[in-house]
Amino acid sequence: MTLGEVALAKDEFTKAIKADTTFAEAYCRLGYIYASEDNYVDAMFNYRKAITLNPSYADAHYYFALALLATEDTAKALEEFYAAVQADSNHVLAREALGSFLLSAGRYEDAYPHYEALARLKYQDLNIQYTFAVLGYYSGHYNEALLPAQRVVAANDNNPEAHLLLGSILVQLGRYGEAGLELQKAVDQFNAKGDAENAAKAKGLLNKIKK
């Protein structure tokens, strides 16, 4: 938006609030505009007003959380991200923010349900599918990790990391024949890329299931 458009939008939402002081969406939109100007004091004031008027307003909680992050109030921001998800379990942006933060903090079990929801909501997003499959594998949710790993491999057969992951999941599920096929593909593709370390890792797992 241009400066003129921002000023016009701000004026329109301010008028809307004057006409109806219970208009939660107008407060939230006005807060968003202030945040775009890095005016987080006024932004958070308006987000709080929106939430007071409508505690189940997921977008207001989400944007309030972003403003809190911008002012380095991480603990409160997490509370607001959780509030957004509680208000709307399908709020993709809040799920992504929570999942990413918890994953980067090493809180894998806490991150898991958010990526599980994202894998369902964004089933065509291969990055989400791969991340959920990795998270599922390392947290022992092998059945849940299987489908997203299969989706990633189906979308790109020349992906040795995905073949290794899918093969590893299949090993844990006792499906050794299928696992062997995936692991062999991983070995061949890693070797083709000159990645001897990962090729050896895939080969080692392959040898284990052949014994």
C-alpha positions as CSV (number, residue, x, y, z in Angstrom):
1,M,0.0,0.0,0.0
2,T,1.1,3.5,-0.7
3,L,1.3,6.2,2.0
4,G,-1.9,7.7,0.7
5,E,-3.7,4.4,0.7
6,V,-2.5,3.7,4.2
7,A,-3.7,7.1,5.4
8,L,-7.1,6.5,3.7
9,A,-7.5,3.0,5.2
10,K,-6.6,4.3,8.6
11,D,-9.2,7.1,8.3
12,E,-11.9,4.6,7.1
13,F,-11.3,2.2,10.0
14,T,-11.2,5.1,12.5
15,K,-14.6,6.3,11.2
16,A,-16.0,2.7,11.4
17,I,-14.9,2.5,15.0
18,K,-16.5,5.9,15.8
19,A,-19.7,4.7,14.2
20,D,-19.6,1.4,16.1
21,T,-17.3,1.0,19.1
22,T,-18.0,-2.7,19.2
23,F,-16.6,-3.3,15.7
24,A,-13.8,-5.7,16.6
25,E,-12.6,-6.3,13.0
26,A,-12.1,-2.6,12.5
27,Y,-9.9,-2.4,15.6
28,C,-7.9,-5.4,14.3
29,R,-7.5,-3.9,10.8
30,L,-6.4,-0.6,12.3
31,G,-3.9,-2.4,14.5
32,Y,-2.5,-4.1,11.4
33,I,-2.0,-0.7,9.7
34,Y,-0.2,0.7,12.8
35,A,2.0,-2.4,12.9
36,S,2.9,-1.9,9.2
37,E,4.2,1.5,10.2
38,D,6.2,-0.1,13.1
39,N,3.9,1.7,15.6
40,Y,3.5,-1.3,17.9
41,V,2.1,0.7,20.8
42,D,-1.0,1.7,18.9
43,A,-1.1,-1.6,17.1
44,M,-1.2,-3.6,20.3
45,F,-3.8,-1.2,21.8
46,N,-6.1,-1.9,18.9
47,Y,-5.5,-5.6,18.9
48,R,-6.3,-5.7,22.6
49,K,-9.5,-3.8,22.0
50,A,-10.5,-6.3,19.3
51,I,-9.8,-9.3,21.6
52,T,-11.7,-7.7,24.4
53,L,-14.7,-7.3,22.2
54,N,-14.3,-10.8,20.7
55,P,-12.1,-13.2,22.7
56,S,-12.5,-15.8,20.0
57,Y,-11.1,-13.6,17.2
58,A,-8.2,-15.7,16.0
59,D,-6.7,-13.2,13.6
60,A,-6.6,-10.5,16.3
61,H,-4.7,-13.0,18.6
62,Y,-2.3,-13.9,15.7
63,Y,-1.5,-10.3,14.7
64,F,-1.2,-9.3,18.4
65,A,1.4,-12.2,18.7
66,L,3.4,-10.8,15.8
67,A,3.5,-7.4,17.3
68,L,4.6,-8.9,20.6
69,L,7.4,-10.7,18.8
70,A,8.5,-7.5,17.2
71,T,8.8,-6.0,20.6
72,E,10.7,-9.1,21.9
73,D,8.0,-10.3,24.3
74,T,8.3,-13.9,23.2
75,A,6.5,-15.5,26.1
76,K,3.4,-13.4,25.7
77,A,3.5,-13.9,21.9
78,L,3.4,-17.6,22.4
79,E,0.3,-17.3,24.6
80,E,-1.4,-15.3,21.8
81,F,-0.4,-17.8,19.1
82,Y,-1.9,-20.5,21.3
83,A,-5.0,-18.4,21.8
84,A,-5.3,-18.0,18.0
85,V,-5.2,-21.8,17.5
86,Q,-7.6,-22.4,20.3
87,A,-10.0,-19.9,18.7
88,D,-9.5,-21.5,15.2
89,S,-7.8,-24.9,15.1
90,N,-7.4,-24.4,11.3
91,H,-5.6,-21.1,11.5
92,V,-2.7,-22.0,9.3
93,L,-0.5,-18.9,10.0
94,A,-0.7,-19.4,13.7
95,R,0.0,-23.1,13.4
96,E,3.1,-22.4,11.2
97,A,4.4,-19.8,13.7
98,L,3.9,-22.1,16.7
99,G,5.3,-25.1,14.9
100,S,8.4,-23.3,13.6
101,F,9.1,-21.7,17.0
102,L,8.7,-24.9,19.0
103,L,10.7,-26.9,16.4
104,S,13.6,-24.4,16.5
105,A,13.5,-24.5,20.3
106,G,13.9,-28.3,20.2
107,R,10.4,-28.9,21.7
108,Y,9.6,-31.6,19.2
109,E,6.6,-33.2,21.0
110,D,5.0,-29.7,21.4
111,A,5.6,-28.9,17.8
112,Y,4.2,-32.3,16.6
113,P,0.4,-31.5,16.8
114,H,0.9,-28.2,14.9
115,Y,2.7,-29.9,12.0
116,E,0.2,-32.7,12.1
117,A,-2.5,-30.1,11.5
118,L,-0.5,-28.3,8.9
119,A,0.2,-31.6,7.0
120,R,-3.6,-32.0,6.8
121,L,-4.4,-28.4,5.9
122,K,-1.5,-27.9,3.5
123,Y,-1.2,-31.4,2.0
124,Q,0.3,-30.0,-1.3
125,D,3.1,-28.1,0.5
126,L,6.0,-30.5,0.3
127,N,8.1,-28.6,2.8
128,I,5.4,-29.0,5.4
129,Q,4.9,-32.7,4.5
130,Y,8.7,-33.4,4.7
131,T,9.0,-31.6,8.0
132,F,6.1,-33.4,9.5
133,A,7.4,-36.8,8.3
134,V,10.9,-36.0,9.9
135,L,9.2,-34.9,13.1
136,G,7.0,-37.9,13.2
137,Y,9.9,-40.3,12.6
138,Y,12.1,-38.8,15.3
139,S,9.2,-38.7,17.8
140,G,8.2,-42.3,17.1
141,H,5.0,-41.6,15.2
142,Y,5.9,-43.9,12.4
143,N,2.4,-44.6,11.0
144,E,1.6,-40.9,10.9
145,A,4.9,-40.0,9.3
146,L,4.4,-42.6,6.5
147,L,1.9,-40.8,4.3
148,P,3.6,-37.4,4.2
149,A,6.9,-39.1,3.4
150,Q,5.2,-41.0,0.6
151,R,3.8,-37.7,-0.8
152,V,7.2,-36.1,-0.9
153,V,8.7,-39.1,-2.7
154,A,5.8,-39.3,-5.2
155,A,6.3,-35.6,-6.0
156,N,10.0,-36.0,-6.7
157,D,11.6,-39.4,-7.1
158,N,15.1,-37.9,-7.4
159,N,15.3,-36.9,-3.7
160,P,17.7,-39.1,-1.8
161,E,16.9,-37.5,1.5
162,A,13.2,-38.3,1.1
163,H,14.0,-41.9,0.0
164,L,16.2,-42.4,3.1
165,L,13.5,-41.0,5.4
166,L,10.7,-43.1,3.8
167,G,13.0,-46.2,4.0
168,S,13.8,-45.5,7.6
169,I,10.1,-45.2,8.4
170,L,9.2,-48.4,6.6
171,V,12.0,-50.2,8.5
172,Q,10.4,-49.1,11.8
173,L,7.0,-50.4,10.6
174,G,8.6,-53.8,9.7
175,R,7.9,-53.4,6.0
176,Y,11.4,-54.4,5.0
177,G,10.8,-55.2,1.3
178,E,9.5,-51.7,0.6
179,A,12.1,-50.2,2.8
180,G,14.9,-52.0,0.9
181,L,13.7,-50.4,-2.4
182,E,13.7,-46.9,-0.9
183,L,17.0,-47.3,0.8
184,Q,18.7,-48.6,-2.4
185,K,17.3,-45.6,-4.3
186,A,18.8,-43.4,-1.5
187,V,22.2,-45.1,-1.8
188,D,22.3,-44.7,-5.6
189,Q,21.1,-41.1,-5.6
190,F,23.5,-40.0,-2.8
191,N,26.4,-41.7,-4.7
192,A,25.4,-39.9,-7.8
193,K,25.6,-36.6,-5.9
194,G,28.9,-37.5,-4.5
195,D,27.5,-37.6,-0.9
196,A,29.4,-40.5,0.4
197,E,28.5,-39.9,4.1
198,N,24.7,-40.2,3.5
199,A,25.2,-43.0,1.0
200,A,27.0,-44.9,3.7
201,K,24.2,-44.2,6.2
202,A,21.6,-45.5,3.8
203,K,23.7,-48.5,2.9
204,G,24.3,-49.3,6.6
205,L,20.5,-49.4,7.2
206,L,20.0,-51.4,4.1
207,N,22.6,-54.0,5.2
208,K,20.9,-54.3,8.6
209,I,17.5,-55.3,7.1
210,K,19.2,-57.8,4.7
211,K,20.7,-59.8,7.5
